[in-house]
Amino acid sequence: MPAWRKSSYSAQGSSCIYLAEVPASWQKSSYSHEGSNCVYVAAPAPHTIALRESDEPDVILTTTPAALGTFIRAAKGGAFDGLIGDR
């Protein structure tokens, strides 16, 4: 079980945010090149996928395999192409 701690941004009272360390064995994505701008993935618990970027390794996104699969299929299908605009 992870050890929970109260966020330093939470005030005293009932509206608090709690954080936990997610033990994980991180693997660099095969699509990431050498150097920076790498994406790492881990499966720290059953039915949980964790993602982080090398530039900000303390920021961790967690999701389920099903939700990640849906997102990847949508991205491959071009569902988010209009969000970036011209480069």
PyMOL Python script that loads the backbone (N, CA, C, O; Angstrom):
from pymol import cmd

cmd.read_pdbstr("""\
ATOM      1  N   MET A   1       0.828  -1.185   0.000  1.00  0.00           N
ATOM      2  CA  MET A   1       0.000   0.000   0.000  1.00  0.00           C
ATOM      3  C   MET A   1       0.871   1.247   0.000  1.00  0.00           C
ATOM      4  O   MET A   1       1.882   1.293   0.702  1.00  0.00           O
ATOM      5  N   PRO A   2       0.493   2.264  -0.782  1.00  0.00           N
ATOM      6  CA  PRO A   2       1.270   3.506  -0.777  1.00  0.00           C
ATOM      7  C   PRO A   2       1.072   4.281   0.515  1.00  0.00           C
ATOM      8  O   PRO A   2       0.044   4.154   1.180  1.00  0.00           O
ATOM      9  N   ALA A   3       2.060   5.078   0.856  1.00  0.00           N
ATOM     10  CA  ALA A   3       1.967   5.967   2.016  1.00  0.00           C
ATOM     11  C   ALA A   3       1.378   7.290   1.550  1.00  0.00           C
ATOM     12  O   ALA A   3       1.949   7.949   0.681  1.00  0.00           O
ATOM     13  N   TRP A   4       0.247   7.683   2.117  1.00  0.00           N
ATOM     14  CA  TRP A   4      -0.429   8.919   1.726  1.00  0.00           C
ATOM     15  C   TRP A   4       0.062  10.085   2.562  1.00  0.00           C
ATOM     16  O   TRP A   4       0.344   9.926   3.749  1.00  0.00           O
ATOM     17  N   ARG A   5       0.166  11.273   1.940  1.00  0.00           N
ATOM     18  CA  ARG A   5       0.507  12.489   2.667  1.00  0.00           C
ATOM     19  C   ARG A   5      -0.360  13.614   2.142  1.00  0.00           C
ATOM     20  O   ARG A   5      -0.716  13.646   0.964  1.00  0.00           O
ATOM     21  N   LYS A   6      -0.698  14.543   3.033  1.00  0.00           N
ATOM     22  CA  LYS A   6      -1.548  15.666   2.654  1.00  0.00           C
ATOM     23  C   LYS A   6      -0.728  16.677   1.861  1.00  0.00           C
ATOM     24  O   LYS A   6       0.408  16.984   2.222  1.00  0.00           O
ATOM     25  N   SER A   7      -1.308  17.191   0.779  1.00  0.00           N
ATOM     26  CA  SER A   7      -0.648  18.197  -0.038  1.00  0.00           C
ATOM     27  C   SER A   7      -0.375  19.447   0.776  1.00  0.00           C
ATOM     28  O   SER A   7      -1.190  19.842   1.610  1.00  0.00           O
ATOM     29  N   SER A   8       0.767  20.069   0.538  1.00  0.00           N
ATOM     30  CA  SER A   8       1.102  21.310   1.233  1.00  0.00           C
ATOM     31  C   SER A   8       0.186  22.453   0.788  1.00  0.00           C
ATOM     32  O   SER A   8       0.141  23.489   1.450  1.00  0.00           O
ATOM     33  N   TYR A   9      -0.535  22.288  -0.306  1.00  0.00           N
ATOM     34  CA  TYR A   9      -1.466  23.299  -0.783  1.00  0.00           C
ATOM     35  C   TYR A   9      -2.843  23.173  -0.127  1.00  0.00           C
ATOM     36  O   TYR A   9      -3.688  24.050  -0.310  1.00  0.00           O
ATOM     37  N   SER A  10      -3.084  22.102   0.630  1.00  0.00           N
ATOM     38  CA  SER A  10      -4.368  21.916   1.302  1.00  0.00           C
ATOM     39  C   SER A  10      -4.390  22.665   2.624  1.00  0.00           C
ATOM     40  O   SER A  10      -3.448  22.591   3.414  1.00  0.00           O
ATOM     41  N   ALA A  11      -5.471  23.382   2.849  1.00  0.00           N
ATOM     42  CA  ALA A  11      -5.637  24.104   4.113  1.00  0.00           C
ATOM     43  C   ALA A  11      -6.148  23.131   5.172  1.00  0.00           C
ATOM     44  O   ALA A  11      -6.446  21.973   4.878  1.00  0.00           O
ATOM     45  N   GLN A  12      -6.244  23.613   6.390  1.00  0.00           N
ATOM     46  CA  GLN A  12      -6.806  22.795   7.454  1.00  0.00           C
ATOM     47  C   GLN A  12      -8.293  22.620   7.177  1.00  0.00           C
ATOM     48  O   GLN A  12      -8.940  23.547   6.690  1.00  0.00           O
ATOM     49  N   GLY A  13      -8.832  21.474   7.473  1.00  0.00           N
ATOM     50  CA  GLY A  13     -10.254  21.228   7.270  1.00  0.00           C
ATOM     51  C   GLY A  13     -10.505  20.009   6.413  1.00  0.00           C
ATOM     52  O   GLY A  13      -9.655  19.126   6.306  1.00  0.00           O
ATOM     53  N   SER A  14     -11.671  19.963   5.805  1.00  0.00           N
ATOM     54  CA  SER A  14     -12.080  18.751   5.104  1.00  0.00           C
ATOM     55  C   SER A  14     -11.767  18.741   3.607  1.00  0.00           C
ATOM     56  O   SER A  14     -11.781  17.670   3.001  1.00  0.00           O
ATOM     57  N   SER A  15     -11.492  19.869   2.999  1.00  0.00           N
ATOM     58  CA  SER A  15     -11.234  19.923   1.556  1.00  0.00           C
ATOM     59  C   SER A  15      -9.746  19.787   1.274  1.00  0.00           C
ATOM     60  O   SER A  15      -9.097  20.742   0.847  1.00  0.00           O
ATOM     61  N   CYS A  16      -9.217  18.615   1.511  1.00  0.00           N
ATOM     62  CA  CYS A  16      -7.776  18.381   1.366  1.00  0.00           C
ATOM     63  C   CYS A  16      -7.492  17.459   0.192  1.00  0.00           C
ATOM     64  O   CYS A  16      -8.325  16.635  -0.186  1.00  0.00           O
ATOM     65  N   ILE A  17      -6.318  17.611  -0.372  1.00  0.00           N
ATOM     66  CA  ILE A  17      -5.831  16.725  -1.415  1.00  0.00           C
ATOM     67  C   ILE A  17      -4.719  15.881  -0.816  1.00  0.00           C
ATOM     68  O   ILE A  17      -3.812  16.407  -0.171  1.00  0.00           O
ATOM     69  N   TYR A  18      -4.788  14.571  -1.028  1.00  0.00           N
ATOM     70  CA  TYR A  18      -3.768  13.668  -0.527  1.00  0.00           C
ATOM     71  C   TYR A  18      -3.008  13.070  -1.696  1.00  0.00           C
ATOM     72  O   TYR A  18      -3.592  12.783  -2.741  1.00  0.00           O
ATOM     73  N   LEU A  19      -1.713  12.882  -1.522  1.00  0.00           N
ATOM     74  CA  LEU A  19      -0.828  12.349  -2.548  1.00  0.00           C
ATOM     75  C   LEU A  19      -0.182  11.064  -2.061  1.00  0.00           C
ATOM     76  O   LEU A  19      -0.015  10.857  -0.859  1.00  0.00           O
ATOM     77  N   ALA A  20       0.176  10.209  -2.996  1.00  0.00           N
ATOM     78  CA  ALA A  20       0.867   8.976  -2.641  1.00  0.00           C
ATOM     79  C   ALA A  20       1.954   8.699  -3.653  1.00  0.00           C
ATOM     80  O   ALA A  20       1.794   8.982  -4.841  1.00  0.00           O
ATOM     81  N   GLU A  21       3.047   8.155  -3.193  1.00  0.00           N
ATOM     82  CA  GLU A  21       4.096   7.671  -4.092  1.00  0.00           C
ATOM     83  C   GLU A  21       3.565   6.454  -4.823  1.00  0.00           C
ATOM     84  O   GLU A  21       2.971   5.569  -4.206  1.00  0.00           O
ATOM     85  N   VAL A  22       3.769   6.398  -6.121  1.00  0.00           N
ATOM     86  CA  VAL A  22       3.347   5.246  -6.898  1.00  0.00           C
ATOM     87  C   VAL A  22       4.589   4.434  -7.216  1.00  0.00           C
ATOM     88  O   VAL A  22       5.371   4.822  -8.084  1.00  0.00           O
ATOM     89  N   PRO A  23       4.786   3.303  -6.526  1.00  0.00           N
ATOM     90  CA  PRO A  23       5.963   2.501  -6.851  1.00  0.00           C
ATOM     91  C   PRO A  23       5.817   1.929  -8.262  1.00  0.00           C
ATOM     92  O   PRO A  23       4.801   1.319  -8.593  1.00  0.00           O
ATOM     93  N   ALA A  24       6.818   2.130  -9.063  1.00  0.00           N
ATOM     94  CA  ALA A  24       6.711   1.703 -10.446  1.00  0.00           C
ATOM     95  C   ALA A  24       8.089   1.388 -11.014  1.00  0.00           C
ATOM     96  O   ALA A  24       9.106   1.937 -10.592  1.00  0.00           O
ATOM     97  N   SER A  25       8.080   0.502 -11.966  1.00  0.00           N
ATOM     98  CA  SER A  25       9.280   0.210 -12.732  1.00  0.00           C
ATOM     99  C   SER A  25       9.076   0.872 -14.093  1.00  0.00           C
ATOM    100  O   SER A  25       8.332   0.365 -14.932  1.00  0.00           O
ATOM    101  N   TRP A  26       9.736   1.999 -14.304  1.00  0.00           N
ATOM    102  CA  TRP A  26       9.515   2.802 -15.500  1.00  0.00           C
ATOM    103  C   TRP A  26      10.262   2.244 -16.700  1.00  0.00           C
ATOM    104  O   TRP A  26      11.402   1.795 -16.580  1.00  0.00           O
ATOM    105  N   GLN A  27       9.611   2.274 -17.861  1.00  0.00           N
ATOM    106  CA  GLN A  27      10.214   1.831 -19.116  1.00  0.00           C
ATOM    107  C   GLN A  27      10.070   2.963 -20.128  1.00  0.00           C
ATOM    108  O   GLN A  27       8.984   3.515 -20.304  1.00  0.00           O
ATOM    109  N   LYS A  28      11.167   3.300 -20.785  1.00  0.00           N
ATOM    110  CA  LYS A  28      11.126   4.357 -21.804  1.00  0.00           C
ATOM    111  C   LYS A  28      10.404   3.837 -23.040  1.00  0.00           C
ATOM    112  O   LYS A  28      10.633   2.712 -23.483  1.00  0.00           O
ATOM    113  N   SER A  29       9.534   4.670 -23.584  1.00  0.00           N
ATOM    114  CA  SER A  29       8.808   4.306 -24.788  1.00  0.00           C
ATOM    115  C   SER A  29       9.771   4.020 -25.930  1.00  0.00           C
ATOM    116  O   SER A  29      10.789   4.697 -26.072  1.00  0.00           O
ATOM    117  N   SER A  30       9.455   3.026 -26.738  1.00  0.00           N
ATOM    118  CA  SER A  30      10.304   2.696 -27.886  1.00  0.00           C
ATOM    119  C   SER A  30      10.240   3.796 -28.945  1.00  0.00           C
ATOM    120  O   SER A  30      11.074   3.814 -29.851  1.00  0.00           O
ATOM    121  N   TYR A  31       9.283   4.704 -28.857  1.00  0.00           N
ATOM    122  CA  TYR A  31       9.183   5.824 -29.788  1.00  0.00           C
ATOM    123  C   TYR A  31      10.012   7.022 -29.338  1.00  0.00           C
ATOM    124  O   TYR A  31      10.165   7.981 -30.094  1.00  0.00           O
ATOM    125  N   SER A  32      10.549   6.981 -28.118  1.00  0.00           N
ATOM    126  CA  SER A  32      11.385   8.081 -27.619  1.00  0.00           C
ATOM    127  C   SER A  32      12.811   7.906 -28.114  1.00  0.00           C
ATOM    128  O   SER A  32      13.353   6.801 -28.117  1.00  0.00           O
ATOM    129  N   HIS A  33      13.407   9.015 -28.531  1.00  0.00           N
ATOM    130  CA  HIS A  33      14.786   8.981 -29.008  1.00  0.00           C
ATOM    131  C   HIS A  33      15.743   9.177 -27.838  1.00  0.00           C
ATOM    132  O   HIS A  33      15.307   9.423 -26.714  1.00  0.00           O
ATOM    133  N   GLU A  34      17.015   9.073 -28.090  1.00  0.00           N
ATOM    134  CA  GLU A  34      18.016   9.332 -27.054  1.00  0.00           C
ATOM    135  C   GLU A  34      17.975  10.802 -26.666  1.00  0.00           C
ATOM    136  O   GLU A  34      17.656  11.656 -27.493  1.00  0.00           O
ATOM    137  N   GLY A  35      18.290  11.096 -25.433  1.00  0.00           N
ATOM    138  CA  GLY A  35      18.299  12.487 -24.971  1.00  0.00           C
ATOM    139  C   GLY A  35      17.042  12.820 -24.207  1.00  0.00           C
ATOM    140  O   GLY A  35      16.486  11.981 -23.498  1.00  0.00           O
ATOM    141  N   SER A  36      16.595  14.066 -24.360  1.00  0.00           N
ATOM    142  CA  SER A  36      15.421  14.518 -23.616  1.00  0.00           C
ATOM    143  C   SER A  36      14.145  14.258 -24.406  1.00  0.00           C
ATOM    144  O   SER A  36      14.169  13.630 -25.465  1.00  0.00           O
ATOM    145  N   ASN A  37      13.036  14.748 -23.874  1.00  0.00           N
ATOM    146  CA  ASN A  37      11.720  14.578 -24.487  1.00  0.00           C
ATOM    147  C   ASN A  37      11.318  13.118 -24.614  1.00  0.00           C
ATOM    148  O   ASN A  37      10.803  12.695 -25.649  1.00  0.00           O
ATOM    149  N   CYS A  38      11.555  12.356 -23.565  1.00  0.00           N
ATOM    150  CA  CYS A  38      11.213  10.941 -23.555  1.00  0.00           C
ATOM    151  C   CYS A  38       9.928  10.717 -22.760  1.00  0.00           C
ATOM    152  O   CYS A  38       9.666  11.409 -21.776  1.00  0.00           O
ATOM    153  N   VAL A  39       9.143   9.753 -23.193  1.00  0.00           N
ATOM    154  CA  VAL A  39       7.941   9.353 -22.478  1.00  0.00           C
ATOM    155  C   VAL A  39       8.230   8.017 -21.810  1.00  0.00           C
ATOM    156  O   VAL A  39       8.770   7.101 -22.432  1.00  0.00           O
ATOM    157  N   TYR A  40       7.862   7.917 -20.527  1.00  0.00           N
ATOM    158  CA  TYR A  40       8.043   6.683 -19.766  1.00  0.00           C
ATOM    159  C   TYR A  40       6.685   6.128 -19.379  1.00  0.00           C
ATOM    160  O   TYR A  40       5.748   6.885 -19.128  1.00  0.00           O
ATOM    161  N   VAL A  41       6.579   4.817 -19.331  1.00  0.00           N
ATOM    162  CA  VAL A  41       5.335   4.147 -18.978  1.00  0.00           C
ATOM    163  C   VAL A  41       5.623   3.089 -17.912  1.00  0.00           C
ATOM    164  O   VAL A  41       6.699   2.491 -17.888  1.00  0.00           O
ATOM    165  N   ALA A  42       4.646   2.869 -17.036  1.00  0.00           N
ATOM    166  CA  ALA A  42       4.773   1.850 -15.994  1.00  0.00           C
ATOM    167  C   ALA A  42       3.385   1.302 -15.684  1.00  0.00           C
ATOM    168  O   ALA A  42       2.371   1.933 -15.982  1.00  0.00           O
ATOM    169  N   ALA A  43       3.359   0.137 -15.090  1.00  0.00           N
ATOM    170  CA  ALA A  43       2.110  -0.478 -14.617  1.00  0.00           C
ATOM    171  C   ALA A  43       2.275  -0.761 -13.124  1.00  0.00           C
ATOM    172  O   ALA A  43       2.586  -1.886 -12.732  1.00  0.00           O
ATOM    173  N   PRO A  44       2.064   0.279 -12.279  1.00  0.00           N
ATOM    174  CA  PRO A  44       2.341   0.150 -10.849  1.00  0.00           C
ATOM    175  C   PRO A  44       1.343  -0.695 -10.079  1.00  0.00           C
ATOM    176  O   PRO A  44       1.643  -1.130  -8.967  1.00  0.00           O
ATOM    177  N   ALA A  45       0.169  -0.940 -10.634  1.00  0.00           N
ATOM    178  CA  ALA A  45      -0.859  -1.727  -9.954  1.00  0.00           C
ATOM    179  C   ALA A  45      -1.741  -2.378 -11.016  1.00  0.00           C
ATOM    180  O   ALA A  45      -1.748  -1.940 -12.166  1.00  0.00           O
ATOM    181  N   PRO A  46      -2.478  -3.409 -10.644  1.00  0.00           N
ATOM    182  CA  PRO A  46      -3.388  -4.020 -11.621  1.00  0.00           C
ATOM    183  C   PRO A  46      -4.373  -2.983 -12.170  1.00  0.00           C
ATOM    184  O   PRO A  46      -4.914  -2.172 -11.419  1.00  0.00           O
ATOM    185  N   HIS A  47      -4.594  -3.017 -13.452  1.00  0.00           N
ATOM    186  CA  HIS A  47      -5.539  -2.132 -14.129  1.00  0.00           C
ATOM    187  C   HIS A  47      -5.144  -0.657 -14.046  1.00  0.00           C
ATOM    188  O   HIS A  47      -6.009   0.216 -14.122  1.00  0.00           O
ATOM    189  N   THR A  48      -3.845  -0.370 -13.891  1.00  0.00           N
ATOM    190  CA  THR A  48      -3.360   1.007 -13.815  1.00  0.00           C
ATOM    191  C   THR A  48      -2.151   1.190 -14.717  1.00  0.00           C
ATOM    192  O   THR A  48      -1.218   0.388 -14.691  1.00  0.00           O
ATOM    193  N   ILE A  49      -2.175   2.244 -15.509  1.00  0.00           N
ATOM    194  CA  ILE A  49      -1.042   2.625 -16.344  1.00  0.00           C
ATOM    195  C   ILE A  49      -0.596   4.010 -15.876  1.00  0.00           C
ATOM    196  O   ILE A  49      -1.426   4.898 -15.679  1.00  0.00           O
ATOM    197  N   ALA A  50       0.694   4.192 -15.699  1.00  0.00           N
ATOM    198  CA  ALA A  50       1.250   5.483 -15.307  1.00  0.00           C
ATOM    199  C   ALA A  50       2.149   5.989 -16.431  1.00  0.00           C
ATOM    200  O   ALA A  50       2.904   5.220 -17.026  1.00  0.00           O
ATOM    201  N   LEU A  51       2.063   7.283 -16.714  1.00  0.00           N
ATOM    202  CA  LEU A  51       2.862   7.911 -17.765  1.00  0.00           C
ATOM    203  C   LEU A  51       3.554   9.136 -17.193  1.00  0.00           C
ATOM    204  O   LEU A  51       2.987   9.844 -16.360  1.00  0.00           O
ATOM    205  N   ARG A  52       4.770   9.384 -17.635  1.00  0.00           N
ATOM    206  CA  ARG A  52       5.486  10.604 -17.252  1.00  0.00           C
ATOM    207  C   ARG A  52       6.412  10.999 -18.388  1.00  0.00           C
ATOM    208  O   ARG A  52       6.717  10.198 -19.272  1.00  0.00           O
ATOM    209  N   GLU A  53       6.855  12.253 -18.346  1.00  0.00           N
ATOM    210  CA  GLU A  53       7.762  12.792 -19.349  1.00  0.00           C
ATOM    211  C   GLU A  53       9.112  13.056 -18.692  1.00  0.00           C
ATOM    212  O   GLU A  53       9.168  13.391 -17.509  1.00  0.00           O
ATOM    213  N   SER A  54      10.188  12.911 -19.438  1.00  0.00           N
ATOM    214  CA  SER A  54      11.530  13.086 -18.868  1.00  0.00           C
ATOM    215  C   SER A  54      11.774  14.506 -18.382  1.00  0.00           C
ATOM    216  O   SER A  54      12.542  14.704 -17.440  1.00  0.00           O
ATOM    217  N   ASP A  55      11.136  15.508 -19.003  1.00  0.00           N
ATOM    218  CA  ASP A  55      11.345  16.903 -18.593  1.00  0.00           C
ATOM    219  C   ASP A  55      10.750  17.207 -17.222  1.00  0.00           C
ATOM    220  O   ASP A  55      11.266  18.065 -16.507  1.00  0.00           O
ATOM    221  N   GLU A  56       9.672  16.517 -16.843  1.00  0.00           N
ATOM    222  CA  GLU A  56       9.030  16.720 -15.541  1.00  0.00           C
ATOM    223  C   GLU A  56       8.664  15.362 -14.948  1.00  0.00           C
ATOM    224  O   GLU A  56       7.486  15.004 -14.923  1.00  0.00           O
ATOM    225  N   PRO A  57       9.646  14.602 -14.472  1.00  0.00           N
ATOM    226  CA  PRO A  57       9.390  13.228 -14.023  1.00  0.00           C
ATOM    227  C   PRO A  57       8.516  13.121 -12.775  1.00  0.00           C
ATOM    228  O   PRO A  57       8.007  12.040 -12.480  1.00  0.00           O
ATOM    229  N   ASP A  58       8.330  14.209 -12.038  1.00  0.00           N
ATOM    230  CA  ASP A  58       7.478  14.157 -10.853  1.00  0.00           C
ATOM    231  C   ASP A  58       5.997  14.315 -11.188  1.00  0.00           C
ATOM    232  O   ASP A  58       5.140  14.081 -10.335  1.00  0.00           O
ATOM    233  N   VAL A  59       5.693  14.709 -12.420  1.00  0.00           N
ATOM    234  CA  VAL A  59       4.307  14.828 -12.861  1.00  0.00           C
ATOM    235  C   VAL A  59       3.923  13.501 -13.500  1.00  0.00           C
ATOM    236  O   VAL A  59       4.459  13.124 -14.542  1.00  0.00           O
ATOM    237  N   ILE A  60       2.986  12.794 -12.863  1.00  0.00           N
ATOM    238  CA  ILE A  60       2.616  11.458 -13.319  1.00  0.00           C
ATOM    239  C   ILE A  60       1.129  11.433 -13.640  1.00  0.00           C
ATOM    240  O   ILE A  60       0.302  11.835 -12.822  1.00  0.00           O
ATOM    241  N   LEU A  61       0.797  10.961 -14.831  1.00  0.00           N
ATOM    242  CA  LEU A  61      -0.572  10.778 -15.262  1.00  0.00           C
ATOM    243  C   LEU A  61      -0.919   9.310 -15.080  1.00  0.00           C
ATOM    244  O   LEU A  61      -0.173   8.438 -15.526  1.00  0.00           O
ATOM    245  N   THR A  62      -2.041   9.026 -14.430  1.00  0.00           N
ATOM    246  CA  THR A  62      -2.470   7.637 -14.288  1.00  0.00           C
ATOM    247  C   THR A  62      -3.783   7.442 -15.016  1.00  0.00           C
ATOM    248  O   THR A  62      -4.628   8.337 -15.053  1.00  0.00           O
ATOM    249  N   THR A  63      -3.946   6.269 -15.592  1.00  0.00           N
ATOM    250  CA  THR A  63      -5.145   5.933 -16.340  1.00  0.00           C
ATOM    251  C   THR A  63      -5.314   4.409 -16.324  1.00  0.00           C
ATOM    252  O   THR A  63      -4.537   3.695 -15.690  1.00  0.00           O
ATOM    253  N   THR A  64      -6.311   3.939 -17.009  1.00  0.00           N
ATOM    254  CA  THR A  64      -6.523   2.497 -17.141  1.00  0.00           C
ATOM    255  C   THR A  64      -6.054   2.053 -18.519  1.00  0.00           C
ATOM    256  O   THR A  64      -5.976   2.872 -19.435  1.00  0.00           O
ATOM    257  N   PRO A  65      -5.742   0.776 -18.680  1.00  0.00           N
ATOM    258  CA  PRO A  65      -5.357   0.302 -20.019  1.00  0.00           C
ATOM    259  C   PRO A  65      -6.448   0.567 -21.061  1.00  0.00           C
ATOM    260  O   PRO A  65      -6.143   0.919 -22.201  1.00  0.00           O
ATOM    261  N   ALA A  66      -7.713   0.401 -20.676  1.00  0.00           N
ATOM    262  CA  ALA A  66      -8.808   0.623 -21.631  1.00  0.00           C
ATOM    263  C   ALA A  66      -8.876   2.081 -22.062  1.00  0.00           C
ATOM    264  O   ALA A  66      -9.016   2.365 -23.252  1.00  0.00           O
ATOM    265  N   ALA A  67      -8.780   3.008 -21.118  1.00  0.00           N
ATOM    266  CA  ALA A  67      -8.839   4.430 -21.462  1.00  0.00           C
ATOM    267  C   ALA A  67      -7.639   4.847 -22.303  1.00  0.00           C
ATOM    268  O   ALA A  67      -7.785   5.633 -23.240  1.00  0.00           O
ATOM    269  N   LEU A  68      -6.452   4.328 -21.979  1.00  0.00           N
ATOM    270  CA  LEU A  68      -5.258   4.652 -22.769  1.00  0.00           C
ATOM    271  C   LEU A  68      -5.406   4.105 -24.190  1.00  0.00           C
ATOM    272  O   LEU A  68      -5.042   4.776 -25.157  1.00  0.00           O
ATOM    273  N   GLY A  69      -5.937   2.898 -24.315  1.00  0.00           N
ATOM    274  CA  GLY A  69      -6.161   2.314 -25.637  1.00  0.00           C
ATOM    275  C   GLY A  69      -7.125   3.144 -26.471  1.00  0.00           C
ATOM    276  O   GLY A  69      -6.905   3.343 -27.666  1.00  0.00           O
ATOM    277  N   THR A  70      -8.195   3.630 -25.842  1.00  0.00           N
ATOM    278  CA  THR A  70      -9.163   4.484 -26.529  1.00  0.00           C
ATOM    279  C   THR A  70      -8.505   5.774 -26.989  1.00  0.00           C
ATOM    280  O   THR A  70      -8.729   6.222 -28.113  1.00  0.00           O
ATOM    281  N   PHE A  71      -7.686   6.378 -26.117  1.00  0.00           N
ATOM    282  CA  PHE A  71      -6.986   7.612 -26.466  1.00  0.00           C
ATOM    283  C   PHE A  71      -6.026   7.384 -27.641  1.00  0.00           C
ATOM    284  O   PHE A  71      -5.995   8.183 -28.577  1.00  0.00           O
ATOM    285  N   ILE A  72      -5.254   6.312 -27.597  1.00  0.00           N
ATOM    286  CA  ILE A  72      -4.284   6.030 -28.664  1.00  0.00           C
ATOM    287  C   ILE A  72      -4.993   5.802 -29.992  1.00  0.00           C
ATOM    288  O   ILE A  72      -4.556   6.315 -31.022  1.00  0.00           O
ATOM    289  N   ARG A  73      -6.096   5.029 -29.979  1.00  0.00           N
ATOM    290  CA  ARG A  73      -6.841   4.803 -31.220  1.00  0.00           C
ATOM    291  C   ARG A  73      -7.404   6.115 -31.769  1.00  0.00           C
ATOM    292  O   ARG A  73      -7.385   6.336 -32.980  1.00  0.00           O
ATOM    293  N   ALA A  74      -7.903   6.982 -30.893  1.00  0.00           N
ATOM    294  CA  ALA A  74      -8.433   8.274 -31.343  1.00  0.00           C
ATOM    295  C   ALA A  74      -7.323   9.138 -31.927  1.00  0.00           C
ATOM    296  O   ALA A  74      -7.518   9.785 -32.956  1.00  0.00           O
ATOM    297  N   ALA A  75      -6.158   9.153 -31.278  1.00  0.00           N
ATOM    298  CA  ALA A  75      -5.028   9.945 -31.776  1.00  0.00           C
ATOM    299  C   ALA A  75      -4.570   9.424 -33.136  1.00  0.00           C
ATOM    300  O   ALA A  75      -4.308  10.212 -34.045  1.00  0.00           O
ATOM    301  N   LYS A  76      -4.471   8.111 -33.278  1.00  0.00           N
ATOM    302  CA  LYS A  76      -4.068   7.532 -34.563  1.00  0.00           C
ATOM    303  C   LYS A  76      -5.098   7.828 -35.646  1.00  0.00           C
ATOM    304  O   LYS A  76      -4.752   7.961 -36.820  1.00  0.00           O
ATOM    305  N   GLY A  77      -6.353   7.931 -35.252  1.00  0.00           N
ATOM    306  CA  GLY A  77      -7.418   8.215 -36.209  1.00  0.00           C
ATOM    307  C   GLY A  77      -7.558   9.682 -36.558  1.00  0.00           C
ATOM    308  O   GLY A  77      -8.398  10.040 -37.384  1.00  0.00           O
ATOM    309  N   GLY A  78      -6.748  10.545 -35.943  1.00  0.00           N
ATOM    310  CA  GLY A  78      -6.748  11.965 -36.272  1.00  0.00           C
ATOM    311  C   GLY A  78      -7.712  12.806 -35.471  1.00  0.00           C
ATOM    312  O   GLY A  78      -7.940  13.967 -35.813  1.00  0.00           O
ATOM    313  N   ALA A  79      -8.289  12.258 -34.411  1.00  0.00           N
ATOM    314  CA  ALA A  79      -9.287  12.997 -33.613  1.00  0.00           C
ATOM    315  C   ALA A  79      -8.749  14.275 -32.995  1.00  0.00           C
ATOM    316  O   ALA A  79      -9.530  15.180 -32.702  1.00  0.00           O
ATOM    317  N   PHE A  80      -7.444  14.382 -32.788  1.00  0.00           N
ATOM    318  CA  PHE A  80      -6.868  15.552 -32.124  1.00  0.00           C
ATOM    319  C   PHE A  80      -6.038  16.430 -33.059  1.00  0.00           C
ATOM    320  O   PHE A  80      -5.396  17.378 -32.607  1.00  0.00           O
ATOM    321  N   ASP A  81      -6.045  16.128 -34.344  1.00  0.00           N
ATOM    322  CA  ASP A  81      -5.208  16.855 -35.297  1.00  0.00           C
ATOM    323  C   ASP A  81      -5.495  18.349 -35.323  1.00  0.00           C
ATOM    324  O   ASP A  81      -4.563  19.134 -35.501  1.00  0.00           O
ATOM    325  N   GLY A  82      -6.713  18.768 -35.156  1.00  0.00           N
ATOM    326  CA  GLY A  82      -7.054  20.186 -35.211  1.00  0.00           C
ATOM    327  C   GLY A  82      -6.692  20.967 -33.969  1.00  0.00           C
ATOM    328  O   GLY A  82      -6.814  22.192 -33.963  1.00  0.00           O
ATOM    329  N   LEU A  83      -6.252  20.302 -32.920  1.00  0.00           N
ATOM    330  CA  LEU A  83      -5.921  20.986 -31.666  1.00  0.00           C
ATOM    331  C   LEU A  83      -4.580  21.709 -31.720  1.00  0.00           C
ATOM    332  O   LEU A  83      -4.382  22.691 -31.005  1.00  0.00           O
ATOM    333  N   ILE A  84      -3.670  21.246 -32.545  1.00  0.00           N
ATOM    334  CA  ILE A  84      -2.317  21.809 -32.570  1.00  0.00           C
ATOM    335  C   ILE A  84      -2.228  23.019 -33.486  1.00  0.00           C
ATOM    336  O   ILE A  84      -1.520  23.973 -33.162  1.00  0.00           O
ATOM    337  N   GLY A  85      -2.902  23.013 -34.589  1.00  0.00           N
ATOM    338  CA  GLY A  85      -2.824  24.126 -35.536  1.00  0.00           C
ATOM    339  C   GLY A  85      -1.604  24.002 -36.420  1.00  0.00           C
ATOM    340  O   GLY A  85      -0.938  22.967 -36.439  1.00  0.00           O
ATOM    341  N   ASP A  86      -1.318  25.053 -37.143  1.00  0.00           N
ATOM    342  CA  ASP A  86      -0.165  25.054 -38.053  1.00  0.00           C
ATOM    343  C   ASP A  86       1.127  25.202 -37.288  1.00  0.00           C
ATOM    344  O   ASP A  86       1.191  25.947 -36.309  1.00  0.00           O
ATOM    345  N   ARG A  87       2.147  24.509 -37.716  1.00  0.00           N
ATOM    346  CA  ARG A  87       3.472  24.597 -37.090  1.00  0.00           C
ATOM    347  C   ARG A  87       4.433  25.204 -38.040  1.00  0.00           C
ATOM    348  O   ARG A  87       5.608  25.368 -37.709  1.00  0.00           O
TER     349      ARG A  87
END
""", "prot")
cmd.dss("prot")
cmd.show_as("cartoon", "prot")
cmd.util.cbc("prot")
cmd.orient("prot")
